[in-house]
């Protein structure tokens, strides 16, 4: 897959994230690019809210042991650029449009990125992708 494909998967996930079900395939494709293909996203063309959501997803992906120290160093500037634009206010923006912002948010990473709810990685299949048995042959 090419860079454009992964960038488009991220954009699709953020533009059409009505629920975990609608965003799952695109989030998994984006994760595959970051984890296994060395993809580094460009968040500059996204809206402010989409940049927060994208930074949150990227931060989650970077916390995985599949991302080594060198790769983390490549991706960290992307997060730093978004973090520099954050205000100190917690937002009422949810990751999925159907989430209720009034519900208690237990996702600390989502709170870090000023989101009222997170993506629920188990529901979109990201946790399954991390299992050693599910890794692509070239990544194992």
N, C-alpha and C positions, 0 to 999 in steps of 0.2 A: 504494500500500500504506500501511497505517497503522502507528502506533507499536507497537500490540499485536502485529501480524504479525511485525515485526522482533524484538521482545522474545521472542516465542514461538519464532522460528527459532533464536535464540541458545540458549534453554533446551533445545530439542530437540537441538541439536548437542552440548550439554554432557551431557545426560542419556543420550543414545544414541550416544555416540562410541566404539563398539566398534572401528571402523576408519575410515580415511580415506573409504572407499566409503560407509559409512552416514552420515557426517557431512557429506559434500560439499555436497549441495543446501542444507542448512540454513546451513552456513557461507557459502555464496555468497549466499544471501538476506540474511543479516546484513551481509555486506560491501557488498552493493548499498545497503542502508539507510544505512550509515555513509558510504559514498563518494558516493552520488548523491541521497539523499533527506534528508540532514541529521539522521539518527536518532542520538540520544545514549542509550546503554543505561543502565538502572538495574540495577546489580549487587548492590544490597543484599538482594534476596530469595534470592540464591544461597547455597549452602553455601560454606565456606572454600575447598575444592578447586576448586569450580566458578568461584568468583571469581578465583582465580589463572589458571585456563584462559581465562576471559573477558577478563581484563586482558591476558594474553599475545596473544590474537587481536586485541583492540582496539589494542594497541601495534603489532602488525604492520601493521594497516590504516592506522594513523596515520603510519607511516613511508613511505607511498606518496605520490608527487607529486600524486595526485588530491586529497589533503587539504592545503588551503592553511593558512597561518599562523593566520588567524582561526578556522578550523574546529578546528585543533589546540588552540588556546587554549580552545575550548568543551569539548573531550574530555579535556584533560589532568587536570582535577580528578577525573574518574572513576578514572584510573590512580593518582593521588596518594592517593586514599582507600584503595585496595587496597594500595598499596606501604607505607602507614603501618602496616598490620597484619601485614606480613611478618616472619618471624623470620629470623635469619641462617643458618639451617640449609638445606642443599640437600635437597630432598625426593626421595623415590623414586616420586613420582606421575608417571605418564606421561600424555600428552595423550590417547592412545587406549588403551582397556582391553587391547587385544591386544599392545601394545608391550612389549618386554622392558626393564625398568628397568636391567638390568645392561649393556646395550649402551652404547657410547660415544656421548654426546650432543654433536653438533657444532653444534647450534642455540643460538647465543649468546643470542638473545632468550628462548628457553625457559629457559635457565639463569638469566637475569635474574629470571624469575618463578618460580624454584625448581621447575621441572618437569624430569623426567628425560628427556623427549623432547618434540619439537614436533609441529606439525600437518602438516608437509610441504605447503606451500601449492601446489606444482605439482600434486600428486596430487589435491587437492580442487578445482582449477580456478580458484583465485584469481589465479594469474599470467596466465591467459588473459583474465580480466576486466579486467586492467590495461592490456592492449594497446589502443592508440588505435583500431584497426579494430573492436574489440569494445565500445567505449563506447556507451551509449545516446545517441540523437540529441540529447537535451536537455543532455547532459554534455559533448559534444565542443566 
